[in-house]
């Protein structure tokens, strides 16, 4: 069975030689496998006639075609197709009373489509977009499964559904007024005070919706969903923009929906740590983004996440990733680790911004070291990066003023002769920055955007292997930045930051935002490899514990009162830093025995109490 998809945004049939039709071997035999009529803007591929040779895909000058061979048995699992030559979704995750079902997978594979179908926003057409089925046919299609009763009730309006959308930045366009007015109107469960406290809404209670930040909008959106009294609750990426403490409080509130009220709950989540904590069951969504998506059978959360990291589903005879994602006992191995080569040494720093004060303890950054910055929102992590940037600039200016021209020339000559960095702080530090908020005002393509920094390096095989391929940018190089999705733009900006080949220090502020779970792990792995190979250094602000664990050699821990006072520690080893940070939020982690990934302990569990008594909040050693 074959799925053919044409990307109408890329297809320019009036500007090409119709190569897809010209070179198709089936068309050459006189059969219209691919055709374009006078009243058609784009060509159409007849999937039943296609041989799957892939010649049309290779010959298309605009890379607008995708033809994929998929298992024949999936013919019976067609759930939805938006139209001719468009994305196809196979299977649906079931919603089970008293259980939270999680959905994980890459962007563009159909997670949000699955939620919209379960919410009743999209009526599944079972692949028949020309002649959509009625509810009776849809219900018969799911006979014998949990979804049969679900769609029966949904069709009869016996299930009321509330869905927390993915793109919460659109909230001010839909509703207006103060946060208090909005939430007081919809408090159907009598939980207003509890939700207000748990989601830390007190400080924004009297603010207008239009002036809220992304994290504040996310918390208000989650609160609005939780306060409604419904039978079904669906949450699309609820942890985006939230810090670790806010994520855990959100997770506890959502878990109460099934533990206390036995509601039907589905969650799409990219933070695997939170997904592990919040869900009971997992469905893995795999396929080709933008072409087709397949929902796996249901697994318990722990087994499902381990299968996801392995990149295979033995029960379905499927491998969806070439290499497994592997964790190691980094804190055990690198306890007390420090390179002898100091890249940057900075003194105690402080600043005051309005009512907010930040104090930064002195520290050192070593060559090849990745330092993670962790702490709650509003404690000054981004502000610290700005302070360090100003400090480096001032130090460079002082160095240039104090050195004689002859000394500078001599130092440059010596550096050229040795062709290696000195064992002390480099004479010239260059910082490349990936900002937190992606406001890119650039009227050009991804390729043009990257070439501005990479220059001739862009055309080398090393650049393709090191940056283009791991970031999955091959198919969007000719896309304009203004047309990119949030995830695509994030990858592009990170890639540009790493394209500064002469940079000695990298600053990255929340690089995992907008990325799916697989992209997060691949990109953090790529960042760390580049830092080590180039022998440079990096400061990374991140809220995803899994990404921090995967990426960091050391940590700077932020404490204090959000929005009032921030205290940044000196860089400490990962184990000590995580213990300090997690003690503040009263959360303990353990290691999974098989994959070694960090896992959150259930609050009040025997292991949670034991680790807190030991003062070991991060995780204890595991025996494999």
CORMO-V380113 format. One record per helix or strand of 3 or more residues. SS is the DSSP state (H for helix, E for strand). FROM is the first residue (numbers start at 1). TO is the last residue. If there is no record, write none. Layout:
ss = <SS/SS>
from = <FROM/FROM>
to = <TO/TO>
//
This chain:
ss = <E/H/H/H/H/E/H/E/E/E/H/H/H/E/H/H/H/H/H/H/E/H/E/H/E/E/H/H/H/E/E/E/E/E/H/H/E/H/H/H/H/H/E/H/E/H/E/E/H/E/E/H>
from = <2/13/19/25/55/65/72/78/88/100/111/135/146/161/168/179/192/202/209/214/232/244/264/272/281/292/301/314/330/342/349/356/363/370/381/405/431/446/461/474/481/486/505/517/537/545/554/565/574/589/598/606>
to = <6/15/22/28/59/69/77/81/90/105/119/141/155/164/174/185/198/204/211/227/236/259/268/278/288/295/310/316/333/346/353/360/366/374/402/418/434/459/468/476/483/498/509/534/541/551/561/568/585/591/600/614>
//
